[in-house]
């Protein structure tokens, strides 16, 4: 998903006073579109931090229920680093020659924010800008998906038709998954039943679902069909859906209020069909069914970390064209435990980490927010509270008994002296002369680590360091005015347990990264496996790698150095069944990772 890299305009004032999108405090933009965002700053040369939120709760105003989707900074006078026409780059001040005036323009295509060609849902975004003096401003934009545009290879396309009439079915969602990256791409049918799912590259893809959220047709879940798409080409995948002749109706509520946007599903005991629908703004739903095709098992997909559902599921016999109502009530779990997760200093928050409460009544979890805060809703009982990652924290866990009131203050901090990942490097001329006071900017590219934007300056030796990084994908770029304004990016996958290096060489026409020879993971075959499998690599020459394998709790079960060609053989006869994570690291600092499943 392309990140929100925007545009900003500013005049030197004593505080930031406005943030505009398209020249005004709010605007609507039909995607694809180039969007301009502008703001002022309090002093020339300042850094402005931007927080972008999605209107997750649909109330059309900035509120607690909105989702933080991106955080980034911009420095007055430092231009965009990388190619703005590509999906990922570091946003910069495109009007960099004017002190105190920042401007940046971003292009949003069909692929942004999981938009797919033909989608009709709008997306409301709130943007907040904070200057170095603490002053702030905000704006709002609405992204409107356009019609299916001109095809851009590669892609998968086809028609979804009615099993009885043969006519095309409108508003069917097609889900396509890349089995290696686990990224999912979508298409949606038009009035003729035609869809197109645009893809970033050729390769092997899995059709993971064909969904009718209206409930009128039987959806295809976990399809599993493989489609091969050649680079620069397209492939066809058609599907036929069974039309239902009856419907099941009802409502999903909490404390008497309808809950919108929840998935409701049903399937007969024969599992021959599968209906899926979504509750409307008042919590009502309609699911398709066949008369005499039951009994049907019905359920609601909800946040089980926060609610319980009554009934847990329903058994329904369909003997008429419409049966119901079959209502579900979600009840907020009665208590919660909460606290914060910090780095070793006890002040710097760690966002995006999973914290769990394990007890006889079940396992409940929550993810730390931007400020490191977590809140886990639980039923009464005794629990062990602990983070779900491989780092050592203090205390190691809490043992608490939840009763009729909330338990607060369950804070954790990463153990002092623990070796968190560092990134360092050097910026020098092609003649080897160090470049002092060059900007080096680190921009997160990971949905799970969105607040790690940082910048620093090189010292007299041209060296720089980013210490104690959080895991995730990042882009690193550098800028020095006298050496051009179009440097390349270093793309890194930061994981616990390793340090990283990214060196840059300054040229007259820009600063080019010294790119270490990279490689790709082509897949794990077989996967699942028992007890032997191989990780297939795209290495040009035999290379020494470090292989590390972790279990699901983050414990290292294998770590060794090997000289390999194009595959890494794994022997797991002594390991129990389960999902394992692996990291492959080269001496050049290139790291790749993935998962594999052992089934005995």
ABEGO torsion letter per residue (X at the ends): XBBBBBBBBBBBBABBABBBBGGBABBBBBOBBBBBBBBBBABBGBBBBBBBBBBAAGAGBBBAABBBABBBBBBBGBBBBEBAABABBBBBBAAAABBGBBBBBBBBBAABGGBBBGBABBBBBBBBBBBAAGBBBBBBBBBBBBBBBBBBOBBBBEBBBBAAAGBBBBGBBBBBBBAAAGBBBBBBBBAAGBBBBBBABBEBBBBABBBBAAGABBBBBGAGBBBBBBBGBBBBBBBBBBBBABBBBEBBBBGGBBBBGBBBBBBBAAGABBBBBBBBAAGBBBBBBBBGAOBBBBBBBBBAAABBBOBABBBBBBABABBOBBBBBBBBBABBBBBBBBBAAGABBBBGBBBBBBBAAEBBBBBBBAAGBBBBBBBBEBBBBBBBBABBBOBABBBBBBBABBBBGBBBBBBBGBBBBBBBEBBBBAAGBBBBGBBBBBBBABAABAAABBBBBBBAAGBBBBBGBBBEBBBBBBBBAAAEABBBBBBBBBBBGBBBBBBBBBBAAEBBBBBBBBBBBAEBOBOBBOABBBBBBBBABBBBBBBBBBBAAGBBABBBBBBBBABBBBBAAABBBEBBBBBBBBAAGBBBBBBBBBBX
